[in-house]
Amino acid sequence: MLQAVDPDPDTLIDITNCANAIEAEMLAQFLNEHGVPAHASVHAGATNPWELGSSVPFRIAVRKQDAARAEELIAEYRSRKHEPVEVNWDEEDVGEAEMDVVLPAPSEARRRHRRWRWMRRIGLLAMVCAALIWSGLLAAIIVLVACVIEVAAIISGESGAEETSQT
């Protein structure tokens, strides 16, 4: 007759998944700070999770004996609101201004911005032409659609910038 072997309480088990590596590391740190040794698996599949056959490779593992306490702490951690910290910069001492730091005049910055916009548009047109010559019509149509979207974004951004500068 086979005897049931008690499972080792120090065996690591996956307790939860996280959306990204940062969340996994923060949750593991929270558990460790509250007395539950935890390990965040964040490296495997971090660049392309589909290669490893896992859509959520960011797992938190704890010892089997700590699973109940870890679940309580995870519920507490996730129930907290993680709102951004508001800083009143009028009350903060940011130190003295650095010497020899010269910012360009606003007119120069606008001129550079306009020049960059035109360079970007010419680059997009060059990509459309290269795709048409090299890859054929389908690739050119795809790049052309991307360019039309970019130009629409540029035009809407320009009109919004003009409206704010006139007020």
C-alpha positions in Angstrom: 0.0 0.0 0.0 1.3 3.5 -0.9 1.6 6.0 1.8 0.8 9.6 1.2 3.8 11.8 1.4 3.4 15.1 3.1 4.3 17.9 0.6 7.3 19.9 1.5 6.1 23.2 2.9 9.2 25.0 1.6 8.3 24.2 -2.0 7.7 27.4 -4.1 4.3 27.8 -5.7 3.1 30.5 -8.0 0.6 32.6 -6.1 -0.3 35.3 -8.7 0.5 36.9 -12.0 1.4 40.5 -12.7 0.9 42.6 -15.8 4.5 43.7 -16.1 8.0 43.3 -14.5 7.8 46.5 -12.5 4.5 45.4 -10.8 5.9 42.0 -10.1 9.1 43.4 -8.5 7.0 45.9 -6.4 4.6 43.2 -5.2 7.5 40.8 -4.3 9.2 43.6 -2.4 5.9 44.3 -0.6 5.5 40.7 0.4 9.2 40.5 1.6 8.8 43.7 3.7 5.8 42.1 5.4 7.6 38.9 6.3 6.6 36.6 3.4 9.6 35.6 1.4 8.6 36.0 -2.3 10.3 35.7 -5.7 9.3 37.6 -8.8 9.9 35.8 -12.1 10.4 38.7 -14.5 13.2 37.7 -16.9 11.9 34.7 -18.7 9.9 35.9 -21.7 10.3 39.5 -20.9 11.1 40.4 -24.5 8.6 38.2 -26.2 6.3 36.1 -23.9 4.7 34.3 -26.9 8.1 32.6 -27.7 7.9 30.8 -24.3 4.2 29.9 -24.6 3.2 32.2 -21.8 1.1 35.3 -22.1 1.8 36.4 -18.5 5.4 35.5 -17.6 5.6 37.8 -14.6 4.7 35.5 -11.7 5.1 35.8 -8.0 6.2 32.6 -6.1 6.1 32.0 -2.4 6.6 29.0 -0.1 3.7 26.7 0.2 3.5 27.3 3.9 3.2 31.1 3.3 0.5 30.9 0.6 -2.4 32.0 2.8 -0.6 35.0 4.3 0.6 36.0 0.9 -2.9 35.9 -0.5 -4.1 38.2 2.3 -1.2 40.6 1.7 -1.7 40.6 -2.1 -5.4 41.4 -1.6 -4.4 44.3 0.7 -1.7 45.6 -1.8 -4.1 45.5 -4.7 -6.9 47.2 -2.7 -4.8 50.3 -2.0 -5.1 53.1 -4.4 -1.9 53.9 -6.1 -2.4 57.5 -7.1 0.4 59.7 -8.3 2.0 61.9 -5.7 1.1 65.6 -6.0 4.1 68.0 -5.6 3.7 71.6 -4.8 6.7 73.0 -6.6 6.2 76.5 -5.0 7.1 75.0 -1.6 9.9 72.7 -2.8 13.5 73.9 -2.7 15.0 72.9 -6.1 18.3 74.6 -5.5 20.1 77.3 -7.4 20.0 77.5 -11.2 23.1 76.0 -12.9 25.6 78.4 -14.3 26.4 78.3 -18.1 23.0 76.7 -19.0 21.6 78.7 -21.9 18.2 77.8 -23.3 17.4 78.8 -26.9 15.1 81.7 -27.4 11.4 80.7 -28.0 11.6 81.9 -31.6 14.6 79.7 -32.3 12.9 76.7 -30.7 9.9 77.3 -33.0 12.1 77.6 -36.0 13.8 74.3 -35.2 10.5 72.6 -34.5 9.2 73.7 -38.0 12.4 72.5 -39.7 12.1 69.1 -37.9 8.4 68.8 -39.0 9.3 69.3 -42.6 12.2 66.8 -42.4 9.8 64.2 -40.9 7.3 64.8 -43.7 10.0 64.4 -46.4 11.2 61.2 -44.7 7.8 59.7 -44.8 7.4 60.6 -48.5 10.8 59.0 -49.2 9.7 55.8 -47.3 6.5 55.6 -49.5 8.5 56.0 -52.7 11.1 53.4 -51.5 8.3 50.9 -50.6 6.6 51.4 -53.9 9.8 50.8 -55.9 11.2 48.0 -53.7 8.3 46.0 -52.3 5.4 46.6 -54.6 2.1 48.2 -54.3 0.8 46.6 -51.1 3.7 47.8 -49.0 3.4 51.2 -50.5 -0.3 51.4 -49.6 0.4 50.4 -46.0 3.1 53.0 -45.6 1.0 55.6 -47.4 -1.9 55.0 -44.9 0.6 55.4 -42.1 1.8 58.7 -43.6 -1.7 60.0 -44.0 -2.4 59.3 -40.4 0.9 61.0 -39.4 0.0 64.0 -41.6 -3.4 64.2 -40.0 -1.9 64.2 -36.6 0.6 66.9 -37.6 -2.2 69.1 -39.0 -4.4 68.6 -36.0 -1.4 69.3 -33.7 -0.5 72.5 -35.6 -4.0 73.8 -35.5 -4.2 73.1 -31.7 -0.8 74.9 -31.2 -2.0 77.9 -33.2 -5.1 78.2 -31.1 -3.2 78.1 -27.8 -0.6 80.6 -29.0 -3.3 83.1 -30.1 -5.1 83.0 -26.7 
